[in-house]
Amino acid sequence: MSREETIIRARAELRALYRDLGYGSFYCAVREALCPFFFIEEHLPRTGTIVDIGCGYGLMANIIRLMGGDERTVFGVDLSAYRIGKAQATVRAGDSRLQFICSDIRTAQLPPADGVTMIDFLHHIPFALQEEVLAQLPRILAPDGVVVIKEFADRPRWKYWATLFFEAVFYPNDKLTYRPVPEWQAMLEKLGFAVTLHEEHRGSFVPSVMLIATRTRVAG
């Protein structure tokens, strides 16, 4: 089966998994339309353990699981018990390769990860906590692991303002803490990662940027 055919199948299965989750179903349909999940998934290891930090309703984790077959084990980690509950409802009976954990990533006990994702998560937490979360990466990531972080760029400017509107609608109580993309890159490099940037927002009003980071040394 080609990758294109696998994506078509995964999208159909994803819609079925979230069909009966009420608001979660609507939210996930919108997110799947706006976020380049499959572009992100393509840059993750094909086998091993993947950890999705700030997994929310579990959309990215489910896509990683659906695209990886039995070659990946996926852990979604989030502090929201409500969202983790919704995510757990999407796990098929008997599937031990997809788990959702309500925990703080700073204290979560996880096996070494071959890949880590953080999708539109960091700008929802305070600046100091962003640094604490990123500082966990050398601890939880295998020596040859890869991190993919999806955040928002501030250019084109109209897409940035459209993003702020979207965020205000879905997260009216959150205080958003955006950083310029070069700051994210510098923080990762300080931790011992080489970073490649990919912009992927053509055809969308959301100015998505992916930071793909691989370890080059032990931080210190």
C-alpha positions as CSV (number, residue, x, y, z in Angstrom):
1,M,0.0,0.0,0.0
2,S,1.4,3.4,-1.0
3,R,1.7,6.2,1.6
4,E,-1.1,8.1,-0.1
5,E,-3.4,5.1,0.3
6,T,-2.3,4.6,3.9
7,I,-3.2,8.3,4.7
8,I,-6.6,7.9,3.1
9,R,-7.3,4.8,5.2
10,A,-6.0,6.5,8.3
11,R,-8.2,9.6,7.8
12,A,-11.3,7.4,7.5
13,E,-10.4,5.4,10.6
14,L,-9.7,8.7,12.5
15,R,-13.1,10.1,11.7
16,A,-14.7,6.8,12.9
17,L,-12.7,7.0,16.2
18,Y,-13.9,10.5,17.0
19,R,-17.4,10.3,15.5
20,D,-19.2,9.9,18.9
21,L,-17.2,12.2,21.1
22,G,-19.4,15.3,21.0
23,Y,-17.5,18.5,21.1
24,G,-14.3,16.5,20.9
25,S,-15.4,15.2,17.5
26,F,-16.0,18.7,16.1
27,Y,-12.8,20.0,17.6
28,C,-10.8,17.2,16.1
29,A,-12.4,17.6,12.7
30,V,-11.3,21.3,12.7
31,R,-7.8,20.5,13.9
32,E,-7.3,17.8,11.3
33,A,-8.2,20.3,8.6
34,L,-5.8,23.0,9.9
35,C,-2.8,21.0,11.1
36,P,-0.3,19.2,8.8
37,F,-0.4,16.0,11.0
38,F,0.7,13.7,8.3
39,F,3.7,15.9,7.4
40,I,4.7,15.7,11.0
41,E,4.2,12.0,11.2
42,E,6.4,11.4,8.2
43,H,9.4,12.9,10.0
44,L,9.1,10.5,13.0
45,P,10.9,7.2,13.3
46,R,9.1,4.3,11.5
47,T,9.5,2.1,14.5
48,G,9.9,2.3,18.3
49,T,8.3,4.4,21.0
50,I,6.8,7.8,20.3
51,V,5.6,10.3,23.0
52,D,3.2,13.0,22.2
53,I,3.5,15.7,24.9
54,G,0.4,17.9,25.5
55,C,-1.6,15.4,23.5
56,G,-5.0,16.9,24.2
57,Y,-7.8,14.8,22.6
58,G,-5.1,12.4,21.2
59,L,-5.4,13.3,17.5
60,M,-1.7,13.3,16.8
61,A,-1.1,10.1,18.9
62,N,-3.8,8.3,17.0
63,I,-2.4,9.3,13.6
64,I,1.0,8.1,14.6
65,R,-0.5,4.8,15.7
66,L,-2.6,4.4,12.6
67,M,0.3,5.2,10.3
68,G,2.8,3.0,12.2
69,G,0.9,-0.3,12.4
70,D,2.4,-2.6,14.9
71,E,5.9,-1.1,14.5
72,R,5.3,1.8,17.0
73,T,4.1,2.2,20.5
74,V,2.6,5.6,21.3
75,F,2.1,7.4,24.6
76,G,0.0,10.5,24.8
77,V,0.7,12.7,27.9
78,D,-1.5,15.6,29.0
79,L,-2.4,17.3,32.3
80,S,-6.1,17.6,31.5
81,A,-8.0,14.7,32.8
82,Y,-11.0,15.7,30.7
83,R,-9.0,15.6,27.4
84,I,-7.2,12.4,28.4
85,G,-10.6,10.8,29.1
86,K,-11.8,11.8,25.6
87,A,-8.5,10.5,24.1
88,Q,-8.8,7.2,26.0
89,A,-12.2,6.7,24.5
90,T,-10.6,6.4,21.0
91,V,-8.4,3.5,22.0
92,R,-9.6,0.2,20.5
93,A,-10.2,-2.6,22.9
94,G,-7.0,-4.7,23.4
95,D,-4.7,-2.1,21.8
96,S,-1.7,-2.0,24.1
97,R,0.4,0.1,21.6
98,L,-1.6,3.3,22.3
99,Q,-1.8,4.7,25.8
100,F,-2.9,8.0,27.2
101,I,-1.6,9.2,30.5
102,C,-2.8,12.1,32.6
103,S,0.5,13.3,34.0
104,D,3.1,16.1,34.1
105,I,5.8,15.3,31.6
106,R,8.4,16.5,34.2
107,T,7.5,13.6,36.4
108,A,6.0,11.0,34.0
109,Q,7.7,7.7,34.0
110,L,8.1,6.6,30.4
111,P,10.4,4.3,28.4
112,P,13.1,6.0,26.3
113,A,11.4,7.7,23.4
114,D,12.6,7.3,19.8
115,G,10.4,10.2,18.8
116,V,8.7,13.1,20.6
117,T,6.0,15.4,19.3
118,M,4.6,18.7,20.7
119,I,1.8,20.0,18.6
120,D,0.6,23.6,19.3
121,F,1.2,22.9,23.0
122,L,4.0,25.1,24.2
123,H,2.3,28.4,23.6
124,H,-0.4,27.4,26.0
125,I,1.9,27.3,29.0
126,P,4.0,30.0,30.7
127,F,7.4,31.0,29.4
128,A,9.3,29.5,32.3
129,L,7.4,26.3,32.1
130,Q,8.2,26.1,28.3
131,E,11.8,26.0,29.2
132,E,11.2,23.3,31.9
133,V,9.3,21.1,29.4
134,L,12.0,21.4,26.8
135,A,14.6,20.6,29.4
136,Q,13.0,17.2,29.8
137,L,13.8,16.1,26.2
138,P,17.4,14.9,26.8
139,R,16.0,12.8,29.7
140,I,13.2,11.1,27.9
141,L,14.7,10.8,24.4
142,A,16.9,8.0,23.1
143,P,20.3,9.1,21.9
144,D,19.3,8.9,18.2
145,G,15.8,10.2,18.8
146,V,14.0,13.0,17.0
147,V,11.7,15.8,18.2
148,V,9.1,17.4,16.1
149,I,7.5,20.6,17.5
150,K,4.7,22.4,15.7
151,E,4.2,26.0,16.5
152,F,2.9,29.2,14.8
153,A,5.1,31.6,12.9
154,D,4.3,35.3,12.9
155,R,4.5,35.7,9.2
156,P,2.5,36.1,7.0
157,R,1.1,38.7,9.4
158,W,-2.5,38.2,8.4
159,K,-2.2,34.4,9.0
160,Y,-0.8,35.2,12.4
161,W,-3.8,37.4,13.3
162,A,-6.2,34.7,12.0
163,T,-4.4,32.2,14.3
164,L,-5.0,34.5,17.3
165,F,-8.7,34.6,16.4
166,F,-8.9,30.8,16.1
167,E,-7.1,30.4,19.4
168,A,-9.4,32.9,21.2
169,V,-12.5,30.9,20.0
170,F,-11.3,27.5,21.1
171,Y,-9.2,28.5,24.2
172,P,-10.9,31.7,25.6
173,N,-9.5,31.2,29.1
174,D,-5.9,30.6,28.1
175,K,-3.2,33.2,28.3
176,L,-1.1,32.5,25.2
177,T,2.6,32.8,25.3
178,Y,4.1,32.9,21.8
179,R,7.8,33.0,21.1
180,P,9.4,33.9,17.8
181,V,10.6,30.8,16.0
182,P,14.3,31.7,16.4
183,E,13.9,31.6,20.1
184,W,12.6,28.0,20.0
185,Q,15.5,27.0,17.7
186,A,18.1,28.6,20.1
187,M,16.6,26.8,23.1
188,L,16.8,23.5,21.4
189,E,20.3,24.0,20.2
190,K,21.4,24.9,23.7
191,L,20.0,21.5,24.8
192,G,22.2,19.8,22.2
193,F,19.9,19.5,19.2
194,A,20.4,20.3,15.5
195,V,17.3,21.9,14.2
196,T,15.7,22.1,10.8
197,L,12.8,24.4,10.1
198,H,9.9,23.6,7.8
199,E,7.0,25.9,7.0
200,E,3.9,24.2,5.9
201,H,1.0,26.6,5.7
202,R,0.2,26.9,2.0
203,G,-3.5,26.5,1.5
204,S,-4.2,27.2,5.1
205,F,-4.8,30.4,7.1
206,V,-2.6,29.0,9.9
207,P,1.1,29.9,9.6
208,S,2.5,26.5,10.8
209,V,6.2,26.0,11.3
210,M,7.8,22.6,12.3
211,L,11.0,22.4,14.2
212,I,12.6,19.0,13.6
213,A,15.4,18.4,16.1
214,T,17.9,15.6,16.3
215,R,20.4,15.1,19.1
216,T,24.0,16.1,18.4
217,R,25.5,16.0,21.8
218,V,24.8,15.7,25.5
219,A,23.7,19.0,26.9
220,G,25.9,20.7,29.4
